[in-house]
């Protein structure tokens, strides 16, 4: 995929996926009436734990990927989800 010269498609898909994630997270932040940074961080951790860490754990087991790669991937998503929830809480 990356070697075949599809980088514009990959970047566009990544960008659109990030927008969808931010949009859905914004709906959750609004519905739960998250009003402060502490609550935003807690929400981000809960979303990450329930949807990213758990999903990636089974993926790592089925695909026989290294545990260290799992930690790197879920760490990245933890940072981005917390950043998204905090930004949306401050912005909204």
Secondary structure, DSSP 8 states (H G I E B T S, - for coil): -TTTT-HHHHHHHHHHHHHHHHHHHHHHHHHTT--SHHHHHHHHHHHIIIIIIHHHHHHHHHHT--HHHHHHHHHHHHHHHHHHHHHHHHH-
